[in-house]
Amino acid sequence: MGKILFSKIKEALFSVLPVTAIVLVIYFTPLVNIDARETVIFCVSAVALVLGIGLFNLGADLAMTPMGEHIGSGLTKSRSVKLLLTVCFLMGVLITIAEPDLSVLAGQVADVMSGTALIITVGVGVGLFLLVAILKIVFKKDLSSLLIFFYMMLFAVCALMCESGKGQFLPLSFDSGGVTTGPITVPFIMALGVGVSATIGGKKSKENSFGLIAMCSIGPILAVMILSLAAKGTPVYETLPEAYSFGTDIGGVILNSLVSVAGALGLIVIFFFILQFTMLKLPRKKIIQIIIGIVYTFVGLMLFLSAVEIGFMPMGCKIGQELAASHPAALIIFGFVIGMVVVLAEPAVHVLNRQVEDITGGAVKKRSMLIALSIGVGLSIGLAMIRIIFKFSLLYYLIPGYLISLALSFFVPKLYTAIAFDSGGVASGPLTSSFILPLAIGACYAIMENGGGGNVLADAFGIVALVAMTPLITIQMLGFKAVMGAKVRAKLTMRRIIAADDEQIINFM
């Protein structure tokens, strides 16, 4: 166990260290005025964040993934579709409520929307679309067709929001889809899909095991859009949230994190043990492993949320404010660099790269995949900073992006499409909502204070959505290149065979 924990902490260190290093470099430049106290708080928070992510990831491996697999396979073997769907809906809601990235997002919109209402709405959206994803496996439906249908529905609701004057909520809606596919939700839902598909997936069980994350990313977007349509008035940010201040009460933050994490994980644990005693009947050894994993998850999640609020969100906001106020061009460059670094350091991205290389038989190399994702996410954040400066709608990015993504699904094998749409949440890791989003909010505030106008809710949010959209295009483009390359090589080989001189053919008869 000690070696595994060390490995997880090492992964977390590589994830957090690049961002920490860039902040320390900025400290020694005149671009941003960061004092010694703020730097010390940030560095201590970085250490806590590394420990938190490491413990949390270990807990997810020991508890969340096995829980998902056992629930998926156990309920499928019961042959009761109604029971399978009911449990999947409830677990989808409960797992989402415990998602740390969603808690961070909810805290940043507390001035304009109830954080509890947002979390519950997103949870219901995930639960409902998890049902759709499970039904896709049960009835063996095509993922591409479902994605096209639901994205058409999604953009139809977008039109309604713009028509009713609720367009400022669009970026928050799309961000909600990005943050739900986080470190708790992804392992559980992926494992659930593997468990169900292995039992009833048939010949295409490998392909059917993908696509659940893709569907569960759409649900929260639609759910928050509907919630926004029901909202009255046009709420606006009046002041920066208290979480963006370095003077935060550390004891109070840790206590609040402890209470919220205990409540969120407690619901999951209670529901799982009800299933254990009534249906699953897992051996004692497996249950002990899951309990240990839950303890690791609890401690890691508490450290993660505390470190984010105490050090990372204030630092991201301050850098965004000062760069936007004095060096707008530097803000765009900083966004591009931080985007490239965050993806390069994200452990889940490296897992994804290995997965794609194995599935494609080496046709798509890990190196080319990593470079493409890194540049793609860097461009996404750079483009988001341009949008903040020039204040135009997020739809100018999203509509072309999703049109390209859905169009590519007609030209690449279905497995590539499933992996690509599942991978949207992989690129938008913990640092996206805890550092990059505050960076955008700080930049937007600085521009507003300098008389540049704008709206934080409409201009700053949407950055998570852009990061999550990058793999949809990148992975399918690489898949398209691999497929076309294979066809060209096959044609060249056939031409050589046809053009070969008969005298060169050896007759062994």
C-alpha positions in Angstrom: 0.0 0.0 0.0 2.9 2.4 0.9 4.4 2.0 -2.6 1.1 2.7 -4.3 0.5 5.8 -2.2 4.0 7.0 -3.0 3.2 6.5 -6.7 0.0 8.5 -6.4 1.6 11.3 -4.6 4.4 11.4 -7.2 1.7 11.7 -9.9 0.0 14.5 -8.0 3.4 16.2 -7.6 4.0 16.2 -11.4 0.5 17.6 -11.8 0.8 20.5 -9.4 4.6 21.3 -9.7 4.5 23.0 -13.1 1.8 25.5 -12.1 3.6 26.2 -8.8 6.9 26.7 -10.7 5.3 29.2 -13.1 3.8 31.2 -10.2 7.2 31.3 -8.4 8.8 32.6 -11.7 6.1 35.3 -11.9 6.9 36.2 -8.3 10.4 37.3 -9.4 9.1 39.4 -12.3 7.5 42.9 -12.3 4.5 41.6 -14.2 2.5 40.8 -11.0 2.9 42.2 -7.5 2.8 39.1 -5.3 4.2 39.6 -1.7 6.1 37.0 0.3 3.2 36.1 2.6 0.9 35.3 -0.4 3.7 33.2 -1.9 4.2 31.2 1.3 0.5 30.6 1.6 0.4 29.4 -2.0 3.4 27.1 -1.6 2.0 25.5 1.6 -1.4 25.0 -0.2 0.5 23.4 -3.1 2.0 20.8 -0.7 -1.5 20.2 0.8 -2.9 19.9 -2.7 -0.3 17.3 -3.7 -1.1 15.2 -0.7 -4.9 15.7 -1.2 -4.8 14.6 -4.9 -2.6 11.6 -4.1 -4.7 10.3 -1.2 -7.9 11.0 -3.2 -6.7 9.1 -6.3 -5.7 6.2 -4.2 -9.1 6.2 -2.5 -10.8 6.3 -5.9 -8.8 3.2 -7.0 -9.6 1.3 -3.8 -13.2 2.4 -3.4 -14.9 4.2 -6.3 -13.8 2.0 -9.1 -14.5 -1.4 -7.4 -17.9 0.0 -6.2 -18.8 0.9 -9.8 -17.7 -2.5 -11.2 -19.5 -4.5 -8.6 -22.7 -2.5 -8.8 -22.7 -2.7 -12.6 -22.1 -6.4 -12.9 -24.2 -7.3 -9.8 -27.3 -5.4 -10.9 -27.0 -6.6 -14.5 -26.9 -10.3 -13.3 -30.1 -9.7 -11.4 -31.8 -9.4 -14.9 -34.0 -6.5 -13.6 -33.6 -3.5 -15.9 -35.9 -1.4 -13.6 -33.7 -2.1 -10.6 -30.5 -1.4 -12.6 -31.8 1.9 -13.8 -33.1 3.0 -10.4 -29.8 2.3 -8.7 -27.7 3.9 -11.5 -29.8 7.0 -11.3 -29.4 7.3 -7.5 -25.6 6.5 -7.6 -25.2 9.0 -10.5 -26.7 11.8 -8.3 -24.8 10.9 -5.2 -21.4 10.5 -6.9 -21.9 13.8 -8.6 -22.8 15.6 -5.3 -19.4 14.4 -3.9 -17.4 15.6 -7.0 -14.8 18.1 -5.8 -14.5 20.1 -9.0 -18.3 20.7 -8.9 -18.0 22.0 -5.3 -15.3 24.4 -6.4 -17.4 25.7 -9.3 -20.5 26.1 -7.0 -18.5 28.1 -4.6 -17.5 30.5 -7.3 -21.1 31.3 -8.4 -22.5 31.6 -4.9 -23.2 35.3 -5.5 -25.5 34.7 -8.5 -27.0 31.2 -7.8 -27.5 28.9 -4.9 -24.5 26.5 -4.7 -26.7 23.7 -3.3 -29.3 24.2 -6.1 -26.6 24.0 -8.7 -25.0 20.9 -7.2 -28.4 19.1 -6.9 -29.4 20.1 -10.5 -26.1 18.9 -11.9 -26.5 15.6 -10.0 -30.0 15.0 -11.3 -28.7 15.8 -14.9 -25.9 13.2 -14.5 -28.3 10.6 -13.0 -30.8 10.9 -15.8 -28.2 10.7 -18.6 -26.5 7.8 -16.9 -29.8 6.0 -17.4 -29.7 6.9 -21.1 -26.1 5.6 -21.3 -27.0 2.3 -19.6 -30.0 1.9 -21.9 -27.6 2.4 -24.8 -25.6 -0.6 -23.6 -28.7 -2.7 -22.8 -30.3 -2.1 -26.3 -27.0 -1.8 -28.1 -27.7 1.6 -29.7 -25.2 3.7 -31.7 -23.4 6.4 -29.6 -22.9 8.8 -32.5 -26.6 9.0 -33.3 -27.4 9.7 -29.6 -24.8 12.4 -29.4 -26.0 14.1 -32.5 -29.6 14.0 -31.2 -28.8 15.4 -27.7 -26.5 18.1 -29.0 -29.2 19.2 -31.3 -31.5 19.4 -28.3 -28.8 21.2 -26.3 -28.3 23.9 -28.9 -32.1 24.3 -29.3 -32.3 25.1 -25.6 -29.4 27.5 -26.2 -31.5 29.4 -28.7 -34.4 29.6 -26.1 -32.0 31.0 -23.5 -30.7 33.7 -25.9 -34.3 34.5 -26.9 -35.4 34.8 -23.3 -32.5 37.0 -22.2 -30.8 34.2 -20.2 -27.7 33.9 -22.5 -25.4 35.0 -19.7 -25.9 31.6 -18.1 -24.7 29.7 -21.1 -21.0 29.6 -20.1 -21.9 28.4 -16.6 -24.1 25.6 -18.1 -21.3 24.3 -20.4 -18.8 24.5 -17.5 -21.1 22.4 -15.4 -20.7 19.6 -18.0 -16.9 19.9 -17.8 -16.5 19.8 -14.0 -18.8 16.8 -13.4 -16.5 14.5 -15.3 -13.9 14.7 -12.5 -11.8 12.4 -10.3 -14.7 10.8 -8.4 -17.3 10.6 -11.2 -15.0 9.3 -14.0 -13.6 6.2 -12.2 -17.0 5.2 -10.9 -19.0 5.7 -14.2 -16.2 4.1 -16.3 -16.1 1.1 -14.0 -19.9 0.9 -14.0 -19.9 0.9 -17.8 -17.3 -1.9 -17.9 -19.3 -4.0 -15.4 -22.5 -3.7 -17.3 -20.9 -4.1 -20.8 -18.9 -7.1 -19.8 -22.1 -8.8 -18.7 -24.5 -7.9 -21.5 -22.4 -5.9 -24.0 -22.1 -8.8 -26.5 -19.5 -8.8 -29.2 -19.0 -5.1 -29.0 -18.5 -5.0 -25.2 -15.2 -3.1 -25.5 -16.8 -0.4 -27.6 -20.0 -0.3 -25.5 -18.0 0.3 -22.3 -17.1 3.7 -23.6 -19.6 6.6 -24.1 -21.0 6.8 -20.5 -18.9 9.9 -19.6 -19.9 11.5 -23.0 -23.6 11.1 -22.2 -23.1 12.2 -18.5 -21.4 15.4 -19.7 -24.5 16.5 -21.7 -27.0 16.0 -18.8 -25.6 18.7 -16.5 -25.5 21.2 -19.3 -29.2 20.7 -20.2 -30.1 20.6 -16.5 -28.4 23.9 -15.7 -29.9 25.5 -18.8 -33.4 24.6 -17.7 -32.6 25.9 -14.1 -31.4 29.1 -15.7 -34.6 29.5 -17.7 -36.6 29.3 -14.5 -34.4 31.9 -12.7 -35.9 35.3 -12.2 -34.1 38.6 -12.9 -30.6 39.0 -14.2 -28.2 38.5 -11.3 -24.7 39.9 -11.6 -21.5 39.7 -9.6 -21.1 42.7 -7.4 -17.9 41.8 -5.5 -15.3 39.2 -5.8 -16.2 36.1 -3.7 -14.6 35.8 -0.3 -12.8 32.7 -1.5 -10.6 34.9 -3.7 -9.0 36.6 -0.7 -5.7 35.5 0.9 -7.2 36.6 4.3 -9.5 33.6 4.4 -10.1 32.0 7.9 -8.0 28.8 7.5 -9.7 27.0 10.4 -13.1 27.9 9.1 -12.3 26.7 5.6 -11.0 23.3 6.9 -14.0 22.8 9.1 -16.4 23.7 6.2 -14.5 21.3 3.9 -14.7 18.5 6.5 -18.5 18.9 7.0 -19.3 19.1 3.3 -17.1 16.1 2.4 -18.5 14.0 5.3 -22.1 14.8 4.0 -21.4 14.0 0.4 -19.4 10.8 0.9 -21.7 9.7 3.7 -24.7 9.4 1.3 -22.6 7.3 -1.1 -21.4 5.0 1.7 -24.9 4.5 3.2 -26.4 3.7 -0.2 -23.6 1.3 -1.1 -23.9 -0.7 2.1 -27.6 -1.0 1.6 -26.9 -2.6 -1.7 -24.2 -4.8 -0.1 -26.5 -6.2 2.5 -29.4 -6.7 0.2 -27.9 -7.7 -3.2 -24.1 -7.6 -3.7 -22.9 -9.8 -0.8 -19.2 -9.0 -1.5 -16.6 -10.9 0.6 -15.3 -9.3 3.8 -11.8 -8.7 2.3 -13.3 -6.6 -0.5 -15.4 -4.6 1.9 -12.4 -3.8 4.1 -10.5 -2.6 1.0 -13.5 -0.4 0.0 -13.7 1.1 3.6 -10.0 1.9 3.5 -10.4 3.5 0.1 -13.3 5.7 1.5 -11.1 6.9 4.3 -8.3 7.9 1.9 -10.9 9.6 -0.3 -12.3 11.5 2.7 -8.9 12.8 3.8 -7.7 13.6 0.3 -10.9 15.4 -0.6 -10.8 17.5 2.5 -7.2 18.5 1.9 -7.9 19.2 -1.8 -10.9 21.6 -1.1 -9.1 23.4 1.7 -5.9 23.9 -0.3 -7.9 25.2 -3.3 -9.8 27.8 -1.3 -6.8 28.9 0.8 -4.1 29.2 -1.8 -4.9 28.4 -5.4 -8.1 30.3 -6.1 -6.8 33.6 -4.6 -3.5 33.3 -6.5 -5.2 32.5 -9.8 -7.5 35.5 -9.3 -4.8 37.9 -8.4 -2.6 37.0 -11.4 -5.6 37.4 -13.7 -6.5 40.8 -12.3 -3.0 42.2 -12.5 -2.1 40.9 -15.9 -5.4 42.0 -17.4 -5.0 45.5 -15.9 -1.5 46.2 -17.1 -0.4 43.5 -19.6 -3.4 42.1 -21.6 -1.1 40.5 -24.2 0.8 38.8 -21.4 -2.5 37.4 -20.1 -3.1 35.6 -23.4 0.4 34.2 -23.5 0.2 33.1 -19.8 -3.1 31.4 -20.5 -1.6 29.5 -23.5 1.5 28.4 -21.5 -0.5 27.4 -18.4 -2.9 25.4 -20.6 -0.1 23.4 -22.2 1.6 22.8 -18.8 -1.6 21.7 -17.0 -2.4 19.1 -19.7 1.2 17.8 -19.8 1.1 17.3 -16.1 -2.3 15.7 -15.8 -1.9 12.0 -14.9 -5.2 11.0 -16.4 -4.1 12.3 -19.8 -1.1 10.0 -19.8 -3.5 7.1 -19.0 -5.7 8.1 -21.9 -2.7 8.3 -24.2 -1.6 4.8 -23.4 -5.2 3.6 -23.8 -5.5 5.1 -27.3 -2.1 3.8 -28.4 -3.1 0.2 -27.3 -6.5 0.3 -28.9 -5.1 1.7 -32.2 -2.3 -0.8 -32.3 0.3 2.0 -32.3 -1.3 3.9 -35.2 -1.7 6.9 -32.8 1.4 7.3 -30.8 1.4 8.6 -27.2 3.9 11.4 -28.1 1.8 12.8 -30.9 -1.4 12.5 -28.8 0.2 14.4 -25.9 1.6 17.1 -28.1 -1.8 17.6 -29.9 -3.7 17.7 -26.6 -1.2 20.1 -25.0 -1.3 22.6 -27.9 -5.1 22.2 -28.1 -5.8 23.0 -24.5 -3.2 25.8 -24.6 -5.0 27.3 -27.5 -8.4 26.9 -25.7 -7.3 28.9 -22.7 -5.5 31.5 -24.9 -8.8 31.9 -26.9 -10.7 32.2 -23.7 -8.5 35.1 -22.6 -9.1 36.8 -26.0 -12.9 36.4 -25.4 -12.6 38.0 -22.0 -10.7 41.0 -23.5 -13.0 41.5 -26.5 -16.2 40.3 -24.9 -18.0 38.1 -27.4 -20.3 35.1 -27.0 -18.9 31.7 -26.1 -21.1 30.2 -28.9 -18.6 31.6 -31.4 -16.2 28.9 -30.2 -18.6 26.2 -29.2 -20.8 25.9 -32.3 -17.9 25.5 -34.8 -16.1 23.2 -32.3 -19.0 20.8 -31.8 -20.0 20.9 -35.5 -16.4 19.7 -36.3 -16.5 17.1 -33.6 -19.9 15.6 -34.6 -18.9 15.8 -38.3 -15.7 13.8 -37.7 -17.8 11.1 -36.0 -19.0 10.1 -39.5 -15.4 9.4 -40.8 -13.7 7.7 -37.9 -14.3 4.3 -36.3 -17.0 4.4 -33.6 -14.5 3.5 -30.9 -12.5 6.7 -31.6 -15.6 8.8 -31.2 -16.6 7.1 -27.9 -13.1 7.6 -26.5 -12.9 11.2 -27.7 -16.2 12.3 -26.2 -15.4 10.4 -22.9 -12.1 12.2 -22.8 -13.5 15.7 -22.5 -13.4 15.6 -18.7 -9.9 14.2 -18.7 -8.3 17.4 -20.0 -10.3 19.6 -17.6 -8.6 18.3 -14.4 -8.7 19.7 -10.9 -6.4 22.6 -11.7 -8.8 23.9 -14.4 -11.6 24.8 -11.9 -9.3 25.7 -9.0 -6.7 27.9 -10.8 -7.6 28.7 -14.4 -11.2 29.6 -13.8 -10.3 32.1 -11.0 -7.6 33.4 -13.4 -10.3 34.2 -15.9 -12.7 35.7 -13.2 -9.9 38.0 -11.9 -9.1 39.1 -15.4 -12.7 39.9 -16.1 -13.0 41.9 -12.9 -9.9 44.0 -13.7 -11.3 44.9 -17.2 -14.6 45.9 -15.7 -13.0 48.0 -13.0 -10.9 49.8 -15.6 -14.1 50.8 -17.4 -14.0 48.1 -20.1 -17.5 46.8 -19.2 -18.4 43.2 -19.5 -20.1 40.6 -17.3 -18.2 38.1 -15.2 -20.9 35.4 -15.5 -21.0 35.7 -19.3 -17.4 36.5 -20.1 -15.2 34.6 -17.5 -17.1 31.3 -17.3 -17.0 28.9 -20.2 -13.2 28.3 -20.0 -13.8 24.7 -18.6 -16.1 24.0 -21.5 -13.4 25.0 -24.0 -10.8 22.8 -22.3 -13.2 19.9 -22.3 -14.0 20.4 -26.0 -10.4 20.1 -27.1 -10.1 16.2 -27.0 -13.3 15.8 -28.9 -11.6 17.3 -32.0 -8.0 16.2 -31.2 -8.5 12.5 -30.7 -10.9 12.2 -33.7 -8.5 14.1 -35.9 -5.7 11.7 -34.9 -8.0 8.8 -35.5 -8.9 10.2 -39.0 -5.3 10.6 -39.8 -4.5 7.0 -38.7 -7.5 5.6 -40.7 -6.5 7.5 -43.9 -2.9 6.6 -43.5 -3.8 2.9 -43.3 -5.9 3.2 -46.4 -3.1 4.9 -48.4 -0.6 2.2 -47.3 -3.0 -0.5 -48.3 -3.5 1.0 -51.8 0.3 1.4 -52.3 0.8 -2.2 -51.3 -1.8 -3.4 -53.8 -0.3 -1.3 -56.6 3.1 -2.8 -56.0 1.6 -6.3 -56.1 -0.3 -5.6 -59.3 2.7 -3.9 -60.9 5.2 -6.7 -59.9 7.0 -8.6 -62.7 5.7 -12.2 -63.0 9.3 -13.4 -63.3 10.0 -12.1 -59.7 7.2 -14.3 -58.4 8.7 -17.6 -57.1 6.8 -20.7 -57.8 7.1 -23.2 -55.0 5.1 -25.9 -56.8 
